[in-house]
Amino acid sequence: MADAFRMSDLGLLHYYLGIEVRQSAEGTSISQGAYAAKILERSGMVGCNPYHVPMAMRLKLSKRSTEPLVDATAYRSIVGSLRYLINTRPDLAFVVGYVSRFLEEPRKDHLAVVKQILRYVAGIKSWILGMKERRRSRSS
C-alpha cells in the first residue's frame, strides 16, 4: 500500500475520539476516564458524592409524570454524552437507555435519575484512576 499512497507512521495509538488507548506487552486496554471527567465537569457534578449503583432497583419512571419540566437541551446533552460513554462502560447501557426514553419531555424525576448515573460515573472514574495507579506501581 505504501507503493501506491504516500504514508507516514504516527506510532502507537494513544487517544482516539475520547477513548484512551494503552498498548503494552500484556495487551491493549481502552478507557474513557478523561471523557467521564469532562462529562462531570460540564454537568456541574465534579465534587459530587460517588454512588455505587447506577440506578435504584425496580425504579419506575413514566412519560406521564406530573413533576415539573426541566431544561430539555441540558438533559439531552448529558444523556447523549452518557450514551457515548457506553463504548467502554457496558454496565451503563441499560440505565442510559432507560433515561433516553424521556428525551422528548424530561421531568424533574427523570433528571434525578440522570444525576444518580453521574454520581455512579464519578465513583467508577475514581476506581478507573486507581486502577491506572496500581498498574503503574506494578510495572515499576
Summary of the structure (lengths in Angstrom):
residues: 140
radius of gyration: 18.7
end to end distance: 39.3
largest distance: 65.6
contacts: 342
relative contact order: 0.17
helix: 48%
strand: 11%
